Amino acid sequence: MVCSRSALALGAAVAVHLTACGARSELLGREAGELTLDCPTTLDDPRLVMLTPGDEFPLDAAQFVAGWPKFYKWSVLDDDCDGTATNRSYVLEDPTSAVATFIPGRPSPYRVRLEVAISPTDTKSCEFALPVQGRGLRVELCWSNDEEADIDLYLHSPFNQNPYLTWQAHFNDYGHESSILSDTADTCNVMNCTPVLREVSSRVNFGYAASSAAECKGGPGAQAFADLGFCPNPRLGVDNNTHGPSIVEVSGTAERLQLDNPGDGHTFRVMVRNFNDRPARPRLFVYCGGTRTALAPPAEPVNFVGNVDSRHASAGVMWRAVDITAHHGADGRVSCDLTVLKHPADPSLPYVTIDDPSY
């Protein structure tokens, strides 16, 4: 049995390969016959359309298969945060039907796999990419142990270098006053940037205009912001912690932050904080103007744990990961320059600190 392979163009992404062969899988068929697969090999194949996150796309096997399969199986290869987070960004409905429905959740090509069968020994398969575009700047954070570790994503204002956290007065249920470390208004964070604000936070305001409802459909938190009737910039979908589920508190998913209209030349610092100091390995992805960048997780402290139960009592472990500078092209498209941050005291290490809330 012969398998064929051909290069699959992904633009700025790393090339993957198409495989079409008669390898046996778990699919079962009832009778013998001949099947021929003709899957796309480029993103501009006329059978595909350019999607944005939240769009529905019918995966119709009839467009890619010649013959009469008895069984079908659609699947998505888990890249980016889909390969780390417990819950996926995308939706795949009716995966064992000739026509499945795919809804992407992030602005980058997805790899789709189709298997068809007419007999137990005559299963054929292929993989191809579905193009998904985005707008502006998106940052996505995911991590191992995401149903126990509570890690938070921050995007700092480009207009100052104020600390991420400050001490503020807090009154408990009995009216007693104490001081706690709270997120500042200088960052988009899980308290002031999600659809529902918490702990009397005011919505973060970097001075960017809100987006339209159509633009907000691309997420994150598309339905929640639609219910709110307001699509701010920046915006953050959910806070992944161990308390959910609620409209903004969930467990086992990536944290996704979107800014549709970053200013030309504006620089944004991304910080990741281990809120409850549980072992975890964070992964960070930046999408800008159709380009995807993956950052290596920090090597220090080991396992991203500082042996301090931070929460609201201390800054705990904070990874200042990357500075992102946005640029506007003559065609209006946004591109970005990324500077991966190194520790000021030791440039061989990532910029990770313990109990230091400064910029």
C-alpha positions as CSV (number, residue, x, y, z in Angstrom):
1,M,0.0,0.0,0.0
2,V,1.5,3.4,-1.0
3,C,1.1,6.6,0.8
4,S,1.6,10.0,-0.9
5,R,3.0,13.1,0.8
6,S,3.1,16.7,-0.4
7,A,4.1,20.0,1.2
8,L,1.3,22.1,2.7
9,A,1.9,25.8,2.6
10,L,1.0,27.7,5.8
11,G,2.4,31.1,5.0
12,A,4.5,32.2,8.0
13,A,3.7,29.0,9.8
14,V,5.9,25.9,9.7
15,A,5.0,23.6,6.8
16,V,3.1,20.4,7.6
17,H,2.5,17.6,5.2
18,L,-0.5,16.0,3.6
19,T,-0.8,12.3,4.0
20,A,-3.2,10.2,1.9
21,C,-2.9,6.4,2.3
22,G,-4.7,3.2,2.9
23,A,-3.6,2.7,6.5
24,R,-6.0,0.8,8.7
25,S,-7.7,2.7,11.5
26,E,-10.5,2.0,14.0
27,L,-13.1,2.9,11.4
28,L,-15.0,-0.1,10.1
29,G,-16.7,-0.6,6.7
30,R,-19.1,-3.0,5.3
31,E,-18.0,-3.7,1.7
32,A,-15.1,-3.3,-0.5
33,G,-14.8,-0.5,-3.0
34,E,-12.4,2.2,-4.3
35,L,-11.9,5.5,-2.6
36,T,-9.8,8.4,-3.8
37,L,-8.9,11.4,-1.7
38,D,-8.2,14.9,-3.1
39,C,-7.6,17.2,-0.1
40,P,-6.3,20.8,-0.3
41,T,-2.6,21.3,-0.3
42,T,-2.6,25.1,0.0
43,L,-4.6,27.6,2.1
44,D,-6.0,29.3,-1.0
45,D,-7.6,26.2,-2.4
46,P,-11.0,27.3,-3.8
47,R,-12.9,24.8,-1.7
48,L,-11.8,26.6,1.4
49,V,-12.8,30.0,2.7
50,M,-10.9,32.4,4.9
51,L,-12.5,32.1,8.3
52,T,-12.4,34.3,11.4
53,P,-12.8,32.9,15.0
54,G,-16.4,32.1,15.6
55,D,-17.3,31.4,12.0
56,E,-19.0,28.1,11.1
57,F,-17.6,26.1,8.2
58,P,-19.1,22.9,6.8
59,L,-16.5,20.2,6.4
60,D,-18.1,18.3,3.5
61,A,-16.3,15.1,2.6
62,A,-17.9,15.0,-0.8
63,Q,-15.6,17.9,-1.8
64,F,-12.5,15.8,-1.0
65,V,-13.5,12.1,-1.7
66,A,-14.3,10.2,-4.9
67,G,-16.2,7.0,-4.1
68,W,-18.8,5.9,-1.7
69,P,-17.5,5.7,1.9
70,K,-19.6,3.9,4.5
71,F,-18.0,5.6,7.4
72,Y,-16.4,9.0,8.1
73,K,-14.3,10.5,10.9
74,W,-13.3,14.1,11.2
75,S,-10.8,15.3,13.7
76,V,-8.6,18.4,14.5
77,L,-5.0,18.1,15.3
78,D,-4.4,20.0,18.5
79,D,-1.9,22.8,18.0
80,D,-1.0,25.9,20.2
81,C,-3.1,26.1,23.4
82,D,-5.3,23.3,22.1
83,G,-2.4,21.0,22.7
84,T,-2.0,22.1,26.4
85,A,-5.3,23.2,27.8
86,T,-7.8,20.7,29.1
87,N,-10.6,22.3,27.0
88,R,-10.2,23.1,23.3
89,S,-10.7,26.5,21.6
90,Y,-12.7,25.1,18.7
91,V,-16.0,23.3,18.2
92,L,-16.3,20.2,16.0
93,E,-19.9,19.0,15.5
94,D,-21.0,15.7,13.9
95,P,-17.5,14.4,13.5
96,T,-18.6,11.0,12.2
97,S,-20.9,12.4,9.5
98,A,-20.1,13.1,5.9
99,V,-20.7,16.8,6.7
100,A,-19.3,18.1,10.0
101,T,-19.4,21.6,11.3
102,F,-16.2,23.3,12.4
103,I,-16.0,26.6,14.4
104,P,-12.5,27.9,15.0
105,G,-11.6,29.7,18.3
106,R,-8.2,31.3,17.5
107,P,-6.7,33.3,14.6
108,S,-4.3,30.8,13.0
109,P,-4.7,27.9,10.6
110,Y,-6.1,24.7,12.0
111,R,-5.0,21.2,10.8
112,V,-8.0,19.0,10.0
113,R,-7.9,15.2,9.4
114,L,-10.4,13.3,7.4
115,E,-10.7,9.5,7.5
116,V,-13.1,7.5,5.3
117,A,-13.7,3.8,5.0
118,I,-15.6,1.2,3.1
119,S,-14.0,-1.9,4.7
120,P,-11.9,-2.7,7.8
121,T,-8.8,-2.9,5.6
122,D,-9.4,0.0,3.2
123,T,-9.4,3.1,5.3
124,K,-7.9,6.2,3.7
125,S,-7.0,9.5,5.3
126,C,-5.6,13.0,4.6
127,E,-4.8,16.2,6.5
128,F,-5.2,19.7,5.4
129,A,-5.2,23.2,6.9
130,L,-8.1,25.6,7.2
131,P,-7.2,29.3,7.1
132,V,-8.3,31.4,10.0
133,Q,-7.5,35.1,10.1
134,G,-7.5,37.6,12.9
135,R,-7.4,41.3,13.6
136,G,-5.2,43.4,15.7
137,L,-3.3,41.7,18.6
138,R,-4.3,38.5,20.5
139,V,-2.4,36.9,23.3
140,E,-3.3,33.4,24.6
141,L,-2.0,31.8,27.8
142,C,-2.4,28.1,28.7
143,W,-0.6,25.9,31.1
144,S,-0.2,22.3,32.4
145,N,-2.2,21.4,35.5
146,D,-4.8,24.0,34.5
147,E,-7.5,22.6,36.7
148,E,-5.4,23.1,39.9
149,A,-3.0,25.9,39.1
150,D,-4.5,29.4,38.9
151,I,-2.3,31.5,36.6
152,D,-3.3,34.9,35.3
153,L,-2.6,36.9,32.1
154,Y,-1.8,40.6,32.1
155,L,-1.4,43.1,29.3
156,H,0.2,46.4,30.5
157,S,-0.8,49.8,29.2
158,P,1.7,51.2,26.6
159,F,1.5,54.7,28.2
160,N,3.2,54.1,31.5
161,Q,5.4,51.7,33.5
162,N,3.4,51.6,36.7
163,P,3.5,48.4,38.9
164,Y,1.2,45.5,38.1
165,L,-0.1,45.4,41.7
166,T,-0.5,47.9,44.5
167,W,-1.6,47.7,48.1
168,Q,-5.2,48.8,48.6
169,A,-7.5,49.0,51.6
170,H,-9.9,46.1,51.9
171,F,-12.9,45.7,54.2
172,N,-14.0,42.2,55.1
173,D,-17.6,41.0,55.8
174,Y,-17.3,42.3,59.4
175,G,-16.2,45.7,58.4
176,H,-12.5,45.3,59.5
177,E,-10.0,47.0,57.3
178,S,-6.8,45.4,56.0
179,S,-4.5,45.9,53.0
180,I,-4.3,43.5,50.1
181,L,-2.4,43.5,46.8
182,S,-4.8,44.3,44.0
183,D,-4.4,44.5,40.2
184,T,-3.9,48.1,38.9
185,A,-5.9,49.9,36.3
186,D,-2.7,50.1,34.2
187,T,-3.2,46.5,33.0
188,C,-5.9,44.4,31.3
189,N,-6.3,41.6,33.8
190,V,-8.9,39.0,35.0
191,M,-10.5,41.5,37.3
192,N,-11.1,44.5,35.1
193,C,-11.1,43.2,31.5
194,T,-13.6,40.4,31.4
195,P,-17.3,40.8,30.5
196,V,-18.3,40.9,34.2
197,L,-16.1,43.0,36.4
198,R,-15.3,41.8,39.9
199,E,-14.4,43.2,43.3
200,V,-15.7,46.8,42.5
201,S,-13.1,47.1,39.7
202,S,-13.6,49.7,37.0
203,R,-13.2,48.6,33.4
204,V,-9.7,49.1,32.1
205,N,-9.3,52.0,29.7
206,F,-6.2,52.3,27.5
207,G,-8.0,54.9,25.4
208,Y,-8.8,52.7,22.4
209,A,-12.2,52.8,20.7
210,A,-14.6,49.9,21.2
211,S,-15.2,47.5,18.3
212,S,-18.4,46.8,16.6
213,A,-20.6,43.8,17.4
214,A,-19.4,42.1,14.1
215,E,-15.8,42.5,15.1
216,C,-16.5,41.2,18.6
217,K,-17.8,37.9,17.2
218,G,-14.2,36.8,16.8
219,G,-13.9,36.6,20.5
220,P,-12.7,36.0,23.1
221,G,-15.9,35.9,25.2
222,A,-18.0,36.7,22.1
223,Q,-21.4,35.8,23.5
224,A,-20.8,37.3,26.9
225,F,-19.7,40.6,25.4
226,A,-22.7,40.4,23.0
227,D,-25.0,40.1,26.0
228,L,-23.2,43.1,27.5
229,G,-23.8,45.1,24.4
230,F,-20.3,46.5,24.4
231,C,-17.1,45.3,22.8
232,P,-14.2,47.1,24.6
233,N,-10.5,47.2,23.6
234,P,-8.7,45.4,25.2
235,R,-10.9,42.6,26.4
236,L,-10.3,39.2,28.1
237,G,-12.6,36.3,27.8
238,V,-12.4,34.3,31.0
239,D,-10.4,33.8,34.2
240,N,-9.2,30.2,34.3
241,N,-9.2,29.3,38.0
242,T,-10.4,26.6,40.3
243,H,-13.6,28.3,41.3
244,G,-15.8,28.2,38.2
245,P,-17.8,27.7,36.3
246,S,-19.4,31.1,35.9
247,I,-19.6,33.6,33.0
248,V,-16.0,34.6,33.6
249,E,-14.6,31.9,36.0
250,V,-13.9,28.6,34.4
251,S,-11.4,25.8,34.9
252,G,-9.2,24.0,32.3
253,T,-9.2,26.5,29.5
254,A,-6.8,29.0,28.0
255,E,-7.0,32.7,28.9
256,R,-7.4,34.8,25.7
257,L,-6.8,38.5,25.5
258,Q,-7.7,40.6,22.4
259,L,-7.0,44.2,21.3
260,D,-8.5,44.9,17.9
261,N,-6.9,48.3,17.3
262,P,-3.5,48.8,18.9
263,G,-1.9,52.1,18.2
264,D,0.9,52.5,15.7
265,G,4.2,52.2,17.6
266,H,2.6,51.4,20.9
267,T,4.4,48.8,23.0
268,F,2.6,46.3,25.3
269,R,4.2,44.2,28.0
270,V,2.8,40.8,28.7
271,M,3.1,39.4,32.2
272,V,2.0,36.0,33.6
273,R,1.4,35.5,37.3
274,N,1.1,32.3,39.3
275,F,-1.7,33.3,41.6
276,N,-1.9,30.3,43.8
277,D,1.6,29.0,43.4
278,R,0.8,25.5,42.1
279,P,3.1,23.6,39.8
280,A,2.5,24.5,36.2
281,R,4.3,25.0,32.9
282,P,2.9,28.1,31.1
283,R,2.8,28.4,27.3
284,L,2.2,31.8,25.6
285,F,1.1,32.5,22.0
286,V,1.0,35.8,20.3
287,Y,-1.0,36.4,17.1
288,C,-0.5,39.6,15.2
289,G,-1.4,40.4,11.6
290,G,-1.6,36.8,10.6
291,T,1.7,35.9,12.2
292,R,1.8,33.4,15.2
293,T,4.6,33.4,17.7
294,A,5.1,30.8,20.5
295,L,7.3,31.7,23.5
296,A,9.3,29.1,25.5
297,P,8.1,28.7,29.1
298,P,10.3,30.1,31.8
299,A,13.1,27.9,33.1
300,E,13.3,29.6,36.6
301,P,12.0,29.2,39.2
302,V,11.7,25.5,38.6
303,N,8.2,24.5,37.6
304,F,7.2,28.2,37.8
305,V,6.7,27.9,41.6
306,G,8.2,30.2,44.2
307,N,7.1,28.5,47.4
308,V,4.9,31.5,48.3
309,D,1.1,31.4,48.4
310,S,0.7,34.8,46.7
311,R,-3.0,35.4,46.1
312,H,-3.7,38.9,47.6
313,A,-0.9,38.7,50.2
314,S,2.1,38.9,48.0
315,A,3.1,39.4,44.4
316,G,4.4,35.8,44.1
317,V,5.9,34.5,40.9
318,M,5.6,36.8,37.9
319,W,7.0,36.1,34.4
320,R,7.5,39.3,32.3
321,A,7.4,37.4,29.0
322,V,7.5,39.7,26.1
323,D,7.2,43.3,24.8
324,I,5.0,43.6,21.7
325,T,5.2,46.7,19.5
326,A,2.4,47.2,17.0
327,H,2.9,48.8,13.6
328,H,0.4,49.9,11.0
329,G,1.2,49.2,7.3
330,A,0.1,51.4,4.4
331,D,-2.7,48.9,3.8
332,G,-3.9,49.2,7.3
333,R,-2.8,45.8,8.4
334,V,-1.2,45.4,11.8
335,S,2.2,43.8,12.3
336,C,4.2,43.4,15.5
337,D,7.8,43.3,16.7
338,L,8.3,41.0,19.7
339,T,11.1,41.4,22.2
340,V,11.5,38.4,24.5
341,L,12.4,39.7,27.9
342,K,15.5,38.6,29.8
343,H,16.2,39.0,33.5
344,P,18.1,42.3,34.2
345,A,20.4,40.5,36.7
346,D,21.1,37.6,34.4
347,P,20.3,37.8,30.7
348,S,20.6,34.0,30.3
349,L,17.4,33.7,32.3
350,P,13.8,34.7,31.6
351,Y,12.5,37.7,33.4
352,V,10.9,35.9,36.3
353,T,10.7,37.5,39.8
354,I,9.3,36.6,43.2
355,D,7.4,39.2,45.3
356,D,8.2,42.1,42.9
357,P,5.1,43.8,41.4
358,S,7.1,46.4,39.5
359,Y,6.8,46.9,35.7
